[in-house]
Structure formats: structure tokens, C-alpha cells
Amino acid sequence: MPQISMTMTDGTIVKWLKAVGDAVVEGEALVEIQTDKAVDELGAAASGVIRSIAAPEGEIVLVGDVICTIAADGEAEAAAGGDAAAPAPADAPPVASAAAAAPAPADAAADGRTRASPLAKRIAAQQGIDLSAVSGTGPNGMIVKADVEDAATRRAASPAGPAPSDRAASRAAPPPVAVEADDTVVPFEGIRRAIADNLMLSKRSAAEVTTVADVDMGAVKAMRAVLPVSYTVFCVLAAAKALQDYPVMNALVEDDRVVLKKRINVCVAVATAMGLLTPVIPDAGRKNLLTIAEDLADLSERGRAGKLGARDFEGGTFTVTNSGVFGSVLFTPIINHPQSAVLGLGRIAPTPVVRGDAIVPALMMYLSLTYNHRSIDGETAVKFLQQVRHYLEHPDDMLGLKTK
């Protein structure tokens, strides 16, 4: 199982495109796997004949684990586990005692932080497990999902039993939902589960605050007569420009550090058959209005066709999501962890506003900025939002067309 994205720790076998005994050519589509972002086709790593399939459809496989064996035509089947699977010699020493086999604490990274995959951190936070006391079996000693689950199992089986807080949580747990004969049960899994887990992680780790501003989109409407792109495209460009003015908004928050990103990669929510997903427009800060429009059109088209790949979701630093197209007036979006902020766009509609002593119609929209108060001060967030508003109310300034 390859690591297709930086955040991928495991993948689900969706569909085998080849069967045992089939010949394959290196790079030929072999299997469909579902990552934490999308469903991707995995090509064969070598040419030959499929001798065995170790992971059936529907199985979740950790990154680095064997999913199948390919051998040269006529070659004996290779052992999936290599020498590690060979039988022990007759004079092999006895198995160590359970006490000696107890896992040692995980090694710390060079900067003093415990190495653990995002999924392992998430599960550890949910289970209240101290990662510094967990042994890592992943690459370079990294703590992975299985390590945390093993630690949880050992803790539950210990004579002392679960901690008081765990017992209290168990007593407070609600009864399971009753399922009647005519109900439909949909497994909470796949991309829907990955999205939900990430949003819950965001709610637990971020001090979220939402600030709202209204913006007159009349100037953008007039500009669209010359540059016929969507309102969303104007908003993405306005956000990218404002991120250049306020770099602290273009940051990732991880544990005890904030990483200010130089590249401005804007995630934009697009409708797909699997619901709203947020692929990335890379380097939006360096692109013009038409290029962003082309990128967004491509992502939307491939999203509707189910052809977005894991790499389309990599490297996002800020998110723009437009619920106004569905009729929402305003809303409070959730930050796309580990980003620092997300900009929500509401419905654009003619609205009576006060200008001087008169009430006049204007094409108004609400902007909702949710930000992580851990890393961003309220003053900075409000100024950033007002800068987005300025660019949308003065698109000639945003596009460099303003004359002195």
C-alpha cells in the first residue's frame, strides 16, 4: 500500500481490476484504493503475473503493508513478508517473556515531539492515550493507528481497568440508536468518515471564532460583464490577495507550533457525487482571475465525474466554501484542519441598504470567516476580512486596473 498523500496512513481496497493468474504490465491499472481524500487507481509496480492477493475488497490496509504479490511468469511465488515469514531454525532461542516484550516508549523526533501519524494522534486524543508511552512500529519508529489501538486494548485489559474518566464516559454513553425494519443503515466509512474525523479533530484542537461582514457585490457584477467568470472565482482571488497582505492567516497549526506557509494554496469546495469536497488551487496567490477560473472549472468537472485524485487535495493552506449557491444567507464554516481559517460565502441578493439619507437597493453578500484564535488575534482576523471586502468592492484595485 503506497502513501499517495502526505496525510495518508491507510487505504481501503475498493475494487481489484486484476485477478490471481492475470498478467500485468508495469504501470497498468491494478486496483482501486480509497485514501483519506479520494479513490485512486494504483498501477502495478512491476510486470509479471499476479500470484496472490493479500487484501480483499473492502479491507483497510496500512501504508507499507502487502496487498498482492507479482512474480515473473513461471517464477515461484515470492513470500509476501520476505525473510520475516521464514520458519525459525531449530536452535532458535525461546520466545521472550511478556514482560520483556512490553513496548518501549516511542522515540522523540529531533525537535522533541513524538512522531505519530495524524490518524494515530486523532485516535489517541479520542481515547485519552499518552503517545509518549506508546511504541511506534511504523516507518522510522512512527506511531501508527495499530500502535494506538494496541495501547488502548492493553489499558482496557489491565487489572486496574480503565481510568476514572473513562468509566465516567462509559456510564454517560447514550444507548445505541434503535433500528427498525424499514430503516436504511448506511455505514459511516470511506471519504465521508475521513471528512467527519477531520472536522471533529478541528473542533477539538482549534479555538474557533467566526466573524461576519457584508459586502456590496455590485462592482463585481459590473466587472463580470467584461470578465464573465463566477462570483466564487472573484472571491478566491480576493482571499488570495488578502492572504498576501496578512501572511499569518496562511498558516498551519500543529500541536505546539504554527507553520507560516509561503505558497498560497486555496481549497475550494466543489460538489461531487460523494458530497462537497475541497480540492486545491495551487499557488492561487500567483495566478490571475482567468487562470483561477480555469483551475476551478477543471476541478469542478473532474469532481462531478468522480475523477479527482489524492494529489488534488494536497498542500491546502486556506479554504473558501460557497453555501450561498444553495440559498444559505450566512453560516459558520468549520476550519479544514490543520489550516488556520476558512472563508464562507453566503447568498448574493438585492438588499435595501442605507446610503447617506436614502434607502437604496444593493447586491449584498455575507462573508463568514472562521479562524483559529490560538494562532490568530481577533483584530488581525477582522482586518483580513475587511481587506477581502475591499477587494470585492474595488475589483479594479484587486486586478491592478485602478488608475491614479
Protein Blocks (a to p, Z undefined) as FASTA:
>chain_A
ZZfbfklcbdcdfbdcbdehiacdehiafbdcddfkbccddddfbgcddfbdfbdghiac
dehiafbdcddehiacddfklmmlpccdfklccdddfklmpccdddddfkopacddfklm
mmmmmnopafklpccfbehhiacfklmmmmmmmmmmpmnlpafklmmmmmmpccdddddf
kbccdddehjllmmmmmmmmmmmmpccddddddddfklmmmmmmmmccdfklmmmmmmmm
mmmmmmmlmccdehjaccddfbacdddddddfkbpcddddehklmpcfklmmmmmmmmmm
mmmnopacfklmgoiabdcddfklnopabdcdddddfbfbdcdddddddddddehjaccd
dddddddddddfklmcfklmmmmmmmmmmmmmmmmlmnopacZZ
